[in-house]
Amino acid sequence: MEKVYRNELKYMINTHQQKVISSRLEQICEIDKNADEQGFYRVTSLYFDDYTDSGVHDKLYGINKRKKFRIRIYNGKDEVIKLERKVKNTSACVKDSVMITRDEYNHILAGDLSFMRETHSPMMHDFYVLYRTRNLRPKVIVDYQRKAFIYRYGDVRVTMDVKMKGANGLYDLFSEVAYRPAMDNAHTILEVKYTGFLPEMIRDMIQHGSGNMQAISKYARCRMLG
């Protein structure tokens, strides 16, 4: 089945803008079920890149079509562990994911991908091939708090990410690592993902003082931390 690309818009907004836009979206959207009392949940991702660091360089050089792999968990737990591939073409992207077990995760960290040899997942096969041929390896952990709004009538998801930080050198998502701030607490990354068209109601809400759209890469920002 052909993958459907979703449009993705990104903005950097301040605390006041976050509160205004959030209060408006809360009137018509659902909040992600994983959120806490304040509406946020924690996202932690281990990003991979090849021997030329093409994931960083393609972004910096403005290459329109690029691909990234990551392993993602939520709220620091191993109940849901996803191996994900994100392919982006300009402002449109398509994401594939497959659930992996904690044992499979440990094998990946140890460099043992033998369990992927007979996989039926095209995305996992792609990861395996690039791991073997382009030396795909863990590069950085990216961690942040996310508030997610879901507008089902237009297949729209609006997220607000705060307190972003990164860790280089230690790559276990379930271990204590030394994080460094990658964004100050006065700013929020606002992302809007939708298929087809963006409903006018949502467009009006997110453009309320949201500023200009920006090309923001959490992975690239955290890699620059050194």
Secondary structure, DSSP 8 states (H G I E B T S, - for coil): -----EEEEEEEEEHHHHHHHHHHHTTT-EE-TT--TTS-EEEEEEEEE-TT-HHHHHHHTT-SEEEEEEEEEETTEEEEEEEEEEEEETTEEEEEEEE--HHHHHHHHTT--GGGTT---HHHHHHHHHHHHS--EEEEEEEEEEEEEEEGGGTEEEEEEEEEEEE-S---TTS----EESS-TTEEEEEEEESS---HHHHHHHTSS---B----HHHHHHTT-
